[in-house]
Amino acid sequence: MAGFNFACKDVGMKCDFEIRGASTKDEAMQEAAAHAKHAHQLENIPPELGAKVSAAIRQGGGLLPHRL
């Protein structure tokens, strides 16, 4: 079963962070929000950025989870 994947680069960030193999899109969003808070000092993700992140999350690849 393929997981959900996301990369900060996909939303225009100069950041190598990737999520690979999240179980659900919601899990990927939660992990992206935690990363944004820690690495980018974003306490809350602005709605427009949240929409970009959501649109950039892709399903597929079957990769093992890799989180930074």
C-alpha positions in Angstrom: 0.0 0.0 0.0 1.4 3.4 -1.0 1.6 6.2 1.5 1.2 9.9 1.3 4.2 12.1 0.4 5.1 15.7 0.7 8.2 17.9 0.2 8.6 21.5 1.3 10.2 22.2 -2.1 6.8 21.5 -3.7 5.4 24.6 -2.1 8.3 26.8 -3.0 10.4 26.5 0.2 14.1 26.3 0.2 14.0 23.2 2.4 14.9 19.6 2.0 12.2 18.3 4.4 10.1 15.4 3.0 7.4 13.2 4.3 7.3 9.8 2.7 4.8 7.0 3.5 2.3 8.8 5.8 -0.7 6.6 6.4 -3.2 9.3 5.6 -3.3 12.8 4.1 -4.3 14.1 7.5 -1.2 12.5 9.0 0.9 14.1 6.4 -0.7 17.5 7.1 -0.1 17.1 10.8 3.6 16.2 10.2 4.0 19.1 7.8 2.5 21.5 10.5 4.8 20.2 13.1 7.8 20.6 10.8 6.7 24.2 9.9 6.5 25.1 13.6 9.9 23.6 14.4 11.9 24.4 11.3 10.2 27.5 9.9 8.9 29.1 13.2 5.3 29.1 12.0 3.0 28.7 15.0 0.1 28.4 12.6 0.1 27.6 9.0 -1.7 30.5 7.1 -4.7 29.3 5.1 -3.2 30.0 1.7 0.0 28.0 2.6 -2.2 25.2 4.1 -4.1 25.0 0.8 -0.8 24.7 -1.1 0.5 22.0 1.3 -2.7 20.1 1.0 -2.6 20.3 -2.8 1.1 19.2 -2.9 0.5 16.0 -0.8 0.6 13.1 -3.2 -0.3 9.4 -2.7 2.0 6.8 -4.1 5.5 5.5 -4.2 5.2 2.9 -1.4 8.2 4.4 0.3 9.1 3.8 4.0 8.3 6.6 6.3 11.1 9.2 6.5 10.6 12.2 8.7 13.0 15.0 9.7 
